Amino acid sequence: MFKLGQSESYWYPVTIELVDVEGKKKKFDFDAKFKRLDDDERRDLLVREDGDDRPLPKDKEVVQQVFEGWRKVQDAEGGELTVNDSNREALLKVEGMTRAIVIAWAKSIGIEGRAKN
């Protein structure tokens, strides 16, 4: 049964593929906390109507709107990486991270195909 009044955010897995120290591609996973957008907010972010000359949002803009935090991310010493502005900036500088987050968010709302284009 559906319950009206869903949470304002939710967790969803993110997978990113990076080259490890040995030069091999390796997949890494963590959970992202995404803001739950209503239909109007999602439409404003993603859809452009005829005559609307605004470009579609860049990955960074989508991440700014929907990415609230993470869990299962460690610092260099293996400790849990605290969610704060400095760590967020460092995480988003990892090559491919912004795109991986956008793809995970798109999967979570059922528009995965559009996110990969």
C-alpha positions, 0 to 999 in steps of 0.5 A: 500500500502506498503511503502519502507523505514520503521522506524528503530524501532517500538513499540510493547506491552509486557505482564508480569505476576507477583505475586502482594503484595497479592500473586495473579498473575497479568498481567502487560503491557507496550510498548517496542521499538524494533529495526527493523532488516532486514532479514540478521540481523534477520537470523544472530541473530536467524538461525544457518546453518548446520555445524555452531556450535554457540549456538542459542542466549540466551534471554539476547543476543536477548534483547541486540540486539533488545530492545531499550526502553519502555513507560508506565513503572512507578517508585516506586512513580508512575512517568514515568520511564526514559529510561537510562542505570541504569533504563534499568538494573533495569527493566531487573532484574525483574524476567521474564522480559527478557523472556517477552520482547523476547516473545513480540519481537518474536510475533512482527516478527511472530516467536512466537512459537519458542520463547516459547520453 
